[in-house]
Amino acid sequence: MFTGIIEGVGALERLESQVEGGARLVIRLPENLPREGFALGDSVSVNGVCLTVAEILAKGLLGFEAVLETMRRTNLGDLRAGDLVNLERALLPTTRMGGHLVQGHVDTTARIIAVEPKGNGRVFRYQMEEPAYLRYVVSKGSIAVDGVSLTVVEVDSVGFSVWIVPFTWEHTNFGARRVGDRVNIETDILARYLEKWAKMGSEAGTIGVYGDEFVSS
């Protein structure tokens, strides 16, 4: 589990496609995230994708493995050597919840269709590649874009927009993003649970909570 507050921006050293499917990614850590802060088996959000540290290499490099489903559903396969990636280690019980609950389970991807400077910020507009996921996106709600916890500004029939403050611009890979780039999208997990509960309620009658038990009527 993550918060969507990026700890550092790494760079892809190399991506090696596997014959049987999937890929191995080697990522160079930024100076503020030394490799001593990672252990084998740790969960790390890489552009919003929860990956497991499979190798701790020399010179500040970490190795990760991504299965075919991950490569199909995310933008990891778009990466080229030198591309910047947002990194966040899994949260601790003592971590301040500065963003929102982010699982690192990407739902879909979106394309950047506009970047508009406005005052000291920038407005990013996205078009969802699977519009069905827009039902989980609401104005002033939370969303994770390439692992960054953001607040939705507007939603329409094809996508949504967010404002990027100067700090986020400077401390994530947003500054390197261009119109046409594909980004990873994780919608708010609470919206998906609410949809499931509402569907259960419509199928089985009204669902109430009494003590620790769900009771349908």
C-alpha beads as a LAMMPS data file, in Angstrom:
LAMMPS data file: protein, C-alpha beads

217 atoms
216 bonds

1 atom types
1 bond types

-500.0 500.0 xlo xhi
-500.0 500.0 ylo yhi
-500.0 500.0 zlo zhi

Masses

1 110.0

Atoms # bond

1 1 1 0.000 0.000 0.000
2 1 1 1.192 3.491 -0.872
3 1 1 0.117 7.104 -0.370
4 1 1 0.829 8.587 -3.794
5 1 1 3.446 10.935 -2.330
6 1 1 6.506 10.381 -4.527
7 1 1 9.806 9.884 -2.678
8 1 1 12.111 10.282 -5.649
9 1 1 12.443 10.134 -9.425
10 1 1 14.558 7.309 -10.809
11 1 1 15.584 6.495 -14.360
12 1 1 15.195 3.334 -16.392
13 1 1 18.628 1.847 -17.001
14 1 1 17.341 -0.932 -19.225
15 1 1 14.256 -3.006 -19.968
16 1 1 14.745 -6.615 -21.018
17 1 1 11.793 -8.393 -22.580
18 1 1 11.485 -12.055 -21.626
19 1 1 10.931 -14.702 -24.294
20 1 1 8.076 -16.241 -22.341
21 1 1 6.460 -12.823 -21.749
22 1 1 6.912 -10.121 -19.164
23 1 1 10.072 -8.115 -18.626
24 1 1 12.961 -7.319 -16.317
25 1 1 13.431 -3.662 -15.443
26 1 1 16.621 -2.192 -14.021
27 1 1 16.104 1.227 -12.452
28 1 1 18.706 3.708 -11.293
29 1 1 17.813 5.239 -7.945
30 1 1 18.027 8.987 -7.299
31 1 1 20.612 10.187 -4.788
32 1 1 18.002 10.809 -2.093
33 1 1 16.989 7.121 -2.174
34 1 1 20.152 5.070 -1.565
35 1 1 19.908 1.359 -2.280
36 1 1 20.577 0.666 1.416
37 1 1 16.991 1.764 1.956
38 1 1 15.706 -1.214 -0.013
39 1 1 15.657 -4.957 0.663
40 1 1 14.914 -7.951 -1.511
41 1 1 11.178 -8.549 -1.593
42 1 1 10.256 -4.937 -0.838
43 1 1 7.231 -3.495 -2.618
44 1 1 7.974 -0.352 -4.596
45 1 1 5.623 1.778 -6.658
46 1 1 7.220 2.404 -10.063
47 1 1 5.084 4.875 -12.029
48 1 1 2.201 3.708 -9.875
49 1 1 2.811 -0.011 -10.475
50 1 1 3.518 -2.129 -7.399
51 1 1 6.670 -4.124 -8.194
52 1 1 8.842 -6.352 -6.023
53 1 1 12.557 -5.749 -5.615
54 1 1 14.121 -8.849 -7.204
55 1 1 17.749 -7.690 -7.350
56 1 1 19.909 -5.155 -5.540
57 1 1 22.698 -4.325 -7.940
58 1 1 25.826 -2.203 -7.727
59 1 1 25.933 1.534 -8.390
60 1 1 22.461 2.344 -7.100
61 1 1 20.558 -0.016 -9.377
62 1 1 17.508 -2.125 -8.507
63 1 1 16.086 -4.978 -10.576
64 1 1 12.370 -5.689 -10.876
65 1 1 10.353 -8.294 -12.755
66 1 1 7.002 -7.570 -14.374
67 1 1 4.661 -10.252 -15.649
68 1 1 2.862 -10.152 -18.999
69 1 1 -0.393 -8.816 -17.482
70 1 1 1.472 -5.914 -15.889
71 1 1 3.173 -5.022 -19.156
72 1 1 -0.144 -5.234 -21.001
73 1 1 -2.135 -3.070 -18.612
74 1 1 0.427 -0.360 -17.796
75 1 1 2.831 1.998 -19.543
76 1 1 5.965 0.166 -18.374
77 1 1 6.401 -1.289 -21.842
78 1 1 6.566 2.243 -23.275
79 1 1 9.690 3.068 -21.267
80 1 1 13.040 3.567 -22.923
81 1 1 16.501 3.823 -21.360
82 1 1 16.815 7.147 -19.560
83 1 1 13.080 7.683 -19.061
84 1 1 12.159 9.040 -15.631
85 1 1 9.960 7.018 -13.274
86 1 1 8.189 7.993 -10.059
87 1 1 9.245 5.922 -7.040
88 1 1 7.584 5.360 -3.679
89 1 1 8.353 2.710 -1.090
90 1 1 5.466 0.947 0.671
91 1 1 4.084 2.971 3.565
92 1 1 4.874 2.255 7.207
93 1 1 2.315 2.303 10.065
94 1 1 3.889 5.604 11.159
95 1 1 3.697 7.221 7.712
96 1 1 1.698 10.422 7.407
97 1 1 -1.172 9.877 4.984
98 1 1 -0.397 12.914 2.867
99 1 1 -2.112 11.586 -0.258
100 1 1 -4.699 8.799 -0.371
101 1 1 -4.678 5.008 -0.232
102 1 1 -2.983 3.782 -3.417
103 1 1 -2.619 0.043 -4.025
104 1 1 -0.242 0.118 -6.959
105 1 1 -2.788 -1.880 -8.970
106 1 1 -3.205 0.046 -12.210
107 1 1 -6.726 0.009 -13.670
108 1 1 -6.030 1.442 -17.087
109 1 1 -3.982 4.026 -18.940
110 1 1 -4.755 7.487 -20.311
111 1 1 -3.221 9.823 -22.884
112 1 1 -2.191 13.393 -22.145
113 1 1 -4.199 15.541 -24.535
114 1 1 -3.252 18.999 -23.213
115 1 1 -0.853 20.728 -20.826
116 1 1 -1.849 24.317 -20.069
117 1 1 0.208 26.701 -17.887
118 1 1 -2.116 28.600 -15.553
119 1 1 -0.665 31.006 -13.007
120 1 1 2.022 29.169 -11.032
121 1 1 0.566 25.766 -11.918
122 1 1 -0.291 23.647 -14.925
123 1 1 -3.481 21.891 -15.950
124 1 1 -3.077 18.395 -17.377
125 1 1 -5.970 16.974 -19.380
126 1 1 -6.224 13.228 -19.978
127 1 1 -8.278 10.989 -22.243
128 1 1 -9.019 7.586 -20.742
129 1 1 -8.155 4.630 -22.968
130 1 1 -10.962 2.669 -21.269
131 1 1 -13.749 5.220 -20.642
132 1 1 -15.691 2.743 -18.491
133 1 1 -13.348 3.592 -15.611
134 1 1 -14.591 7.189 -15.612
135 1 1 -17.494 6.082 -13.437
136 1 1 -14.975 5.922 -10.571
137 1 1 -13.656 9.441 -11.225
138 1 1 -15.423 12.407 -9.614
139 1 1 -14.638 16.098 -9.372
140 1 1 -12.642 16.843 -6.175
141 1 1 -12.045 13.117 -5.716
142 1 1 -8.665 11.395 -5.568
143 1 1 -6.858 9.661 -8.413
144 1 1 -3.333 8.289 -8.924
145 1 1 -1.566 9.255 -12.171
146 1 1 1.765 7.448 -12.630
147 1 1 1.633 6.836 -8.886
148 1 1 1.080 10.491 -7.920
149 1 1 -1.882 11.228 -5.662
150 1 1 -3.867 14.041 -7.301
151 1 1 -7.220 15.774 -6.960
152 1 1 -9.554 15.615 -9.943
153 1 1 -10.722 19.018 -11.190
154 1 1 -13.149 18.244 -13.998
155 1 1 -14.575 15.069 -15.538
156 1 1 -16.273 14.724 -18.921
157 1 1 -17.359 11.854 -21.161
158 1 1 -13.829 10.994 -22.321
159 1 1 -11.442 11.996 -19.542
160 1 1 -10.538 14.324 -16.717
161 1 1 -8.200 17.125 -15.690
162 1 1 -5.922 17.848 -12.732
163 1 1 -3.907 20.850 -11.550
164 1 1 -0.194 20.340 -10.960
165 1 1 1.441 22.601 -8.371
166 1 1 5.085 23.683 -8.813
167 1 1 6.398 21.229 -6.174
168 1 1 4.815 18.251 -7.941
169 1 1 6.101 19.501 -11.290
170 1 1 9.659 19.665 -9.945
171 1 1 9.687 16.473 -7.831
172 1 1 7.978 13.941 -10.116
173 1 1 8.295 12.963 -13.776
174 1 1 5.506 15.384 -14.733
175 1 1 8.077 17.911 -15.930
176 1 1 9.234 15.411 -18.562
177 1 1 5.728 14.529 -19.770
178 1 1 4.451 15.638 -23.163
179 1 1 1.128 15.615 -25.012
180 1 1 0.508 12.115 -26.350
181 1 1 2.333 10.329 -23.538
182 1 1 0.534 7.401 -21.931
183 1 1 0.196 7.394 -18.141
184 1 1 -0.932 4.818 -15.580
185 1 1 -4.269 5.405 -13.865
186 1 1 -5.458 3.953 -10.570
187 1 1 -8.911 5.083 -9.509
188 1 1 -9.889 5.464 -5.873
189 1 1 -10.389 2.023 -4.292
190 1 1 -13.244 3.407 -2.164
191 1 1 -15.292 4.096 -5.303
192 1 1 -14.962 0.489 -6.416
193 1 1 -16.015 -0.855 -3.023
194 1 1 -19.009 1.498 -2.922
195 1 1 -20.080 0.309 -6.369
196 1 1 -19.873 -3.317 -5.231
197 1 1 -21.881 -2.643 -2.081
198 1 1 -24.508 -0.696 -4.026
199 1 1 -24.851 -3.575 -6.491
200 1 1 -25.189 -6.059 -3.638
201 1 1 -27.859 -3.857 -2.112
202 1 1 -29.863 -3.650 -5.332
203 1 1 -29.706 -7.421 -5.816
204 1 1 -30.438 -8.507 -2.248
205 1 1 -32.454 -5.632 -0.840
206 1 1 -31.171 -2.884 1.435
207 1 1 -27.978 -3.786 3.287
208 1 1 -27.567 -2.524 6.817
209 1 1 -24.728 -2.847 9.297
210 1 1 -25.467 -4.027 12.827
211 1 1 -22.479 -4.378 15.088
212 1 1 -19.892 -6.226 13.014
213 1 1 -22.350 -8.012 10.735
214 1 1 -23.901 -7.161 7.386
215 1 1 -27.636 -7.858 7.365
216 1 1 -29.763 -7.697 4.208
217 1 1 -33.459 -6.991 4.376

Bonds

1 1 1 2
2 1 2 3
3 1 3 4
4 1 4 5
5 1 5 6
6 1 6 7
7 1 7 8
8 1 8 9
9 1 9 10
10 1 10 11
11 1 11 12
12 1 12 13
13 1 13 14
14 1 14 15
15 1 15 16
16 1 16 17
17 1 17 18
18 1 18 19
19 1 19 20
20 1 20 21
21 1 21 22
22 1 22 23
23 1 23 24
24 1 24 25
25 1 25 26
26 1 26 27
27 1 27 28
28 1 28 29
29 1 29 30
30 1 30 31
31 1 31 32
32 1 32 33
33 1 33 34
34 1 34 35
35 1 35 36
36 1 36 37
37 1 37 38
38 1 38 39
39 1 39 40
40 1 40 41
41 1 41 42
42 1 42 43
43 1 43 44
44 1 44 45
45 1 45 46
46 1 46 47
47 1 47 48
48 1 48 49
49 1 49 50
50 1 50 51
51 1 51 52
52 1 52 53
53 1 53 54
54 1 54 55
55 1 55 56
56 1 56 57
57 1 57 58
58 1 58 59
59 1 59 60
60 1 60 61
61 1 61 62
62 1 62 63
63 1 63 64
64 1 64 65
65 1 65 66
66 1 66 67
67 1 67 68
68 1 68 69
69 1 69 70
70 1 70 71
71 1 71 72
72 1 72 73
73 1 73 74
74 1 74 75
75 1 75 76
76 1 76 77
77 1 77 78
78 1 78 79
79 1 79 80
80 1 80 81
81 1 81 82
82 1 82 83
83 1 83 84
84 1 84 85
85 1 85 86
86 1 86 87
87 1 87 88
88 1 88 89
89 1 89 90
90 1 90 91
91 1 91 92
92 1 92 93
93 1 93 94
94 1 94 95
95 1 95 96
96 1 96 97
97 1 97 98
98 1 98 99
99 1 99 100
100 1 100 101
101 1 101 102
102 1 102 103
103 1 103 104
104 1 104 105
105 1 105 106
106 1 106 107
107 1 107 108
108 1 108 109
109 1 109 110
110 1 110 111
111 1 111 112
112 1 112 113
113 1 113 114
114 1 114 115
115 1 115 116
116 1 116 117
117 1 117 118
118 1 118 119
119 1 119 120
120 1 120 121
121 1 121 122
122 1 122 123
123 1 123 124
124 1 124 125
125 1 125 126
126 1 126 127
127 1 127 128
128 1 128 129
129 1 129 130
130 1 130 131
131 1 131 132
132 1 132 133
133 1 133 134
134 1 134 135
135 1 135 136
136 1 136 137
137 1 137 138
138 1 138 139
139 1 139 140
140 1 140 141
141 1 141 142
142 1 142 143
143 1 143 144
144 1 144 145
145 1 145 146
146 1 146 147
147 1 147 148
148 1 148 149
149 1 149 150
150 1 150 151
151 1 151 152
152 1 152 153
153 1 153 154
154 1 154 155
155 1 155 156
156 1 156 157
157 1 157 158
158 1 158 159
159 1 159 160
160 1 160 161
161 1 161 162
162 1 162 163
163 1 163 164
164 1 164 165
165 1 165 166
166 1 166 167
167 1 167 168
168 1 168 169
169 1 169 170
170 1 170 171
171 1 171 172
172 1 172 173
173 1 173 174
174 1 174 175
175 1 175 176
176 1 176 177
177 1 177 178
178 1 178 179
179 1 179 180
180 1 180 181
181 1 181 182
182 1 182 183
183 1 183 184
184 1 184 185
185 1 185 186
186 1 186 187
187 1 187 188
188 1 188 189
189 1 189 190
190 1 190 191
191 1 191 192
192 1 192 193
193 1 193 194
194 1 194 195
195 1 195 196
196 1 196 197
197 1 197 198
198 1 198 199
199 1 199 200
200 1 200 201
201 1 201 202
202 1 202 203
203 1 203 204
204 1 204 205
205 1 205 206
206 1 206 207
207 1 207 208
208 1 208 209
209 1 209 210
210 1 210 211
211 1 211 212
212 1 212 213
213 1 213 214
214 1 214 215
215 1 215 216
216 1 216 217
